[in-house]
Amino acid sequence: MQSLDQRLIDLKNSFEETVTGRQGLATLAEKPEEKAPFNWKKELEEIVHPLMDDLKQLTERPRKMEQLKNEQMLQEDHLLVLDNNIY
């Protein structure tokens, strides 16, 4: 009878270790460490920063194209002014 009781205890302990990732229920019952207060700004920056980097990368080519078009228009205007002053 005692061997059955020991077997039951061993199975219970084995089950607890399996369920708790080998920590045991006693370890899980301990009071958790005090955590630092939740920092909304830091969390938001961690989420938004990669999104903004991706957005910036996606829009880089269109922004460059717009910049080049504006530069071309400016140069054409200068050329037109120069042509008008020459003739």
N, C-alpha and C positions, 0 to 999 in steps of 0.2 A: 504494500500500500504506500509505503514511504517513497518507493522509487517512482510510483505514478504521480505522487505529489511533486517530487523533484522534477519529473519530466514536464508537468504542467507549468511549473515556475520557469523552467528553461524555455519552454515554448512561448510563454508570455513575454519573457525578456527578449527573446529573439524577435518576436512580433513588434515589440516596442522599438527595438533598434532599427528594424526595417522601416517602420512607419516614420520614425523621427530622423532618419539618416544617420544612424549610429550614435545619436546624442543621448538617448535615454530620456524618459519623462522627467526625471529629477532635474536635468539640465534645462529643459524647456520650462519648467515651473519657476526657475529663478527669475528674479526681477530683471527686466532688460535694462541695458545702460541708458542713461539720459542722452537723448539725441539733441543735436543742435536745433534751434528753432528753424522752421521752414522759411527759406529765403525765396520769396516769389520772384524777385528780380533776377537772381542767379538762375533759377529754374527756367524762367521765361527766356533769358538770354541763351541758355543751352539749347532750347527748342528752336528759337527764332534765328539764331546766328547761322546754322547750316542752311536754313531755308533762304535767308537773304543772300548767302553766298551763291547758292544755286540759281536764284533769280537773277542776280547780277551777272553770272556767267551766261545764262540763257539770253539775256538782253544785251550782251556786250556787242555782238555783231550788228544788230539793228541800230544801236546807239552810235557805233562807229560809222555806219553807212549814213546816218543822219548828219553826223558831224562833217563827213566828207562832202555831202550834198550842200550843206551850208557854206563850206569853204569854197566849193566850186561856184556857187551863186555869188559869193563875195568877189571872187577873182573875175568872174564874168562882168560884174558891175564895174569893177576897177578898169577892166579892159574897155568897156563901153565908154566910160568917162574919158579915158586916155584917147580913144578913137575920136570922140567928139572934140576934144581939145586940139587934136592934130589937124583935123579938117576944118 
